[in-house]
Amino acid sequence: MSLPEFRLLRPRSIEDAVRCLSEHLGKDGLSLRMLAGGTDLIPSMRQKLFEPEYVLDLRGIVAMRGIRPQGDGGVEIGALTTLRAIERSDFLRQHYAVLTEAAATVASPVLRNMGTIGGNICLDTRCLWYNQSLTWRKGCGFCIKKDGDLCHVAPGGTKCWAVFSGDTPPALLCLDAEIEIASANGVRRVPLNDFYTGLGDNYRKLQPNELVTRIFLPASTAGYRGVYRKLRVRGSIDYPLAGVAVAMKSYDGHVADARIAVTAVNPAPLLVKGAGELLMGKPLDEALAEAVGDLAAKTAKPLTTSALTPEYRREMIRVFAKRAVLAAAAN
Ligand SMILES: Cc1cc2nc3c(=O)[nH]c(=O)nc-3n(C[C@H](O)[C@H](O)[C@H](O)COP(=O)(O)OP(=O)(O)OC[C@H]3O[C@@H](n4cnc5c(N)ncnc54)[C@H](O)[C@@H]3O)c2cc1C
């Protein structure tokens, strides 16, 4: 599958990038696409899911790279920092272990060398009927997410159920991450928890003229024990078909604080509501871990969007959540 033709723009600073966005977006906002590592965008362009006139290559913006511990005990991560750099960071492993563990499971070493954390956060949602060639999609009938008005996953429905399949966002949610977003109108900072819409098509709250520049992890979640568990077809490379992240703090054998998040089973990565309250102040045992697994499974709403059945993926969320909290407590 060949790439459609496009013009490459290569800004050297965030200000340049923002200016390019204002000048080349076009009326519908679809004339330009941003490229970070390109590991998701380029295959999608080959499948003719995107055919932008311009590609804004962010890789020359040095200010958007790097892991910078802050004086207050938190850390700032540039959106262009590669997943490999995150996986290998001693600072992050020591203070935000769930993030390094999740980053280490993304795709393969080659893709982690190119793929960035910003690209992972902004990753397009996926579906069996969407991530296909143009010929395939024409043959089957276009869907709500691209060029059509029907949903093959939930026929008769009007909502798109494409699934968010990034590995690091559930870890970032557990760590109370915030992201910085820049545009010609200035800079805003939002909790990652408010970034996703829960819809498969318009899955993120990011205007076409905005880019994600930095990620912030607070001092308050530094030192939490972290575990990430993931289901995929091929352990060496595939996207998650179910994923669970846990970040937990204990005191005197009792849970002092805990967050659990799931990915790849809904159109957005989600924190499991009530999990922290359920665990708080209690010593973790098998029965409590089982109850957390049940809660996580209730949060997961997988449909037939991928190779494994929805029932199996939901069951694996239950199993992983139970195992992950037990592992975090035992760490
Ligand atoms: C074979 C294969 C296996 C994969 N397996 C996994 C997996 O297991 N887990 C997983 O999470 N991912 C997986 N991926 C997807 C991808 O490699 C990662 O998600 C990666 O982190 C994407 O980052 P990137 O920098 O390459 O993003 P890009 O492809 O450059 O961009 C992805 C999207 O984000 C937008 N974007 C990128 N950066 C910004 C920014 N700073 N501001 C605003 N928008 C931005 C782009 O416009 C694009 O829409 C896989 C990909 C392939 C090809």
The ligand as a Tripos MOL2 file, in Angstrom:
@<TRIPOS>MOLECULE
LIG
   53    58     1     0     0
SMALL
NO_CHARGES

@<TRIPOS>ATOM
      1 C1          2.8180   -3.4020   14.5530 C.3       1 LIG1
      2 C2          2.4270   -2.3550   15.5380 C.ar      1 LIG1
      3 C3          2.1960   -2.7140   16.8570 C.ar      1 LIG1
      4 C4          1.8150   -1.7610   17.7930 C.ar      1 LIG1
      5 N1          1.5980   -2.1440   19.0770 N.ar      1 LIG1
      6 C5          1.2390   -1.2370   20.0090 C.ar      1 LIG1
      7 C6          1.0500   -1.6290   21.3580 C.ar      1 LIG1
      8 O1          1.2680   -2.7820   21.7310 O.2       1 LIG1
      9 N2          0.6370   -0.6900   22.2490 N.ar      1 LIG1
     10 C7          0.4230    0.6120   21.8840 C.ar      1 LIG1
     11 O2          0.0630    1.4260   22.7480 O.2       1 LIG1
     12 N3          0.6220    1.0250   20.6160 N.ar      1 LIG1
     13 C8          1.0360    0.1280   19.6740 C.ar      1 LIG1
     14 N4          1.2640    0.5390   18.3820 N.ar      1 LIG1
     15 C9          0.9850    1.9180   17.9940 C.3       1 LIG1
     16 C10         2.1540    2.8980   18.1000 C.3       1 LIG1
     17 O3          3.3840    2.2960   17.7690 O.3       1 LIG1
     18 C11         2.2900    3.4960   19.5080 C.3       1 LIG1
     19 O4          1.0190    3.7990   20.0310 O.3       1 LIG1
     20 C12         3.1420    4.7530   19.5200 C.3       1 LIG1
     21 O5          3.3030    5.2170   20.8350 O.3       1 LIG1
     22 C13         2.5580    5.8860   18.7060 C.3       1 LIG1
     23 O6          3.4440    6.9780   18.8460 O.3       1 LIG1
     24 P1          4.0230    7.7260   17.5740 P.3       1 LIG1
     25 O7          4.9210    8.7810   18.1020 O.co2     1 LIG1
     26 O8          4.6190    6.7950   16.5940 O.co2     1 LIG1
     27 O9          2.6740    8.3410   17.0060 O.3       1 LIG1
     28 P2          2.3320    8.8380   15.5360 P.3       1 LIG1
     29 O10         2.0460    7.6630   14.6650 O.co2     1 LIG1
     30 O11         3.3280    9.8230   15.0620 O.co2     1 LIG1
     31 O12         0.9740    9.6070   15.8720 O.3       1 LIG1
     32 C14        -0.1700    8.9470   16.3520 C.3       1 LIG1
     33 C15        -1.3380    9.9470   16.3940 C.3       1 LIG1
     34 O13        -1.1180   10.9140   17.3910 O.3       1 LIG1
     35 C16        -1.0290   12.2440   16.8140 C.3       1 LIG1
     36 N5          0.0450   12.9070   17.5650 N.ar      1 LIG1
     37 C17         1.2960   12.4300   17.7690 C.ar      1 LIG1
     38 N6          1.9710   13.2640   18.5750 N.ar      1 LIG1
     39 C18         1.1310   14.2880   18.8680 C.ar      1 LIG1
     40 C19         1.2580   15.4600   19.6750 C.ar      1 LIG1
     41 N7          2.3670   15.7460   20.3350 N.pl3     1 LIG1
     42 N8          0.1870   16.2900   19.7580 N.ar      1 LIG1
     43 C20        -0.9610   16.0060   19.0900 C.ar      1 LIG1
     44 N9         -1.1370   14.9150   18.3330 N.ar      1 LIG1
     45 C21        -0.1020   14.0640   18.2170 C.ar      1 LIG1
     46 C22        -0.7520   12.0220   15.3460 C.3       1 LIG1
     47 O14        -1.2330   13.0920   14.5600 O.3       1 LIG1
     48 C23        -1.5150   10.7340   15.1030 C.3       1 LIG1
     49 O15        -2.8840   11.0030   14.9520 O.3       1 LIG1
     50 C24         1.6660   -0.3960   17.4070 C.ar      1 LIG1
     51 C25         1.9290   -0.0310   16.0780 C.ar      1 LIG1
     52 C26         2.3030   -0.9840   15.1620 C.ar      1 LIG1
     53 C27         2.5940   -0.5650   13.7550 C.3       1 LIG1
@<TRIPOS>BOND
     1     1     2 1
     2     2     3 ar
     3     2    52 ar
     4     3     4 ar
     5     4     5 ar
     6     4    50 ar
     7     5     6 ar
     8     6     7 ar
     9     6    13 1
    10     7     8 2
    11     7     9 ar
    12     9    10 ar
    13    10    11 2
    14    10    12 ar
    15    12    13 ar
    16    13    14 ar
    17    14    15 1
    18    14    50 ar
    19    15    16 1
    20    16    17 1
    21    16    18 1
    22    18    19 1
    23    18    20 1
    24    20    21 1
    25    20    22 1
    26    22    23 1
    27    23    24 1
    28    24    25 2
    29    24    26 1
    30    24    27 1
    31    27    28 1
    32    28    29 2
    33    28    30 1
    34    28    31 1
    35    31    32 1
    36    32    33 1
    37    33    34 1
    38    33    48 1
    39    34    35 1
    40    35    36 1
    41    35    46 1
    42    36    37 ar
    43    36    45 ar
    44    37    38 ar
    45    38    39 ar
    46    39    40 ar
    47    39    45 ar
    48    40    41 1
    49    40    42 ar
    50    42    43 ar
    51    43    44 ar
    52    44    45 ar
    53    46    47 1
    54    46    48 1
    55    48    49 1
    56    50    51 ar
    57    51    52 ar
    58    52    53 1
@<TRIPOS>SUBSTRUCTURE
     1 LIG1         1 GROUP 0 **** ****
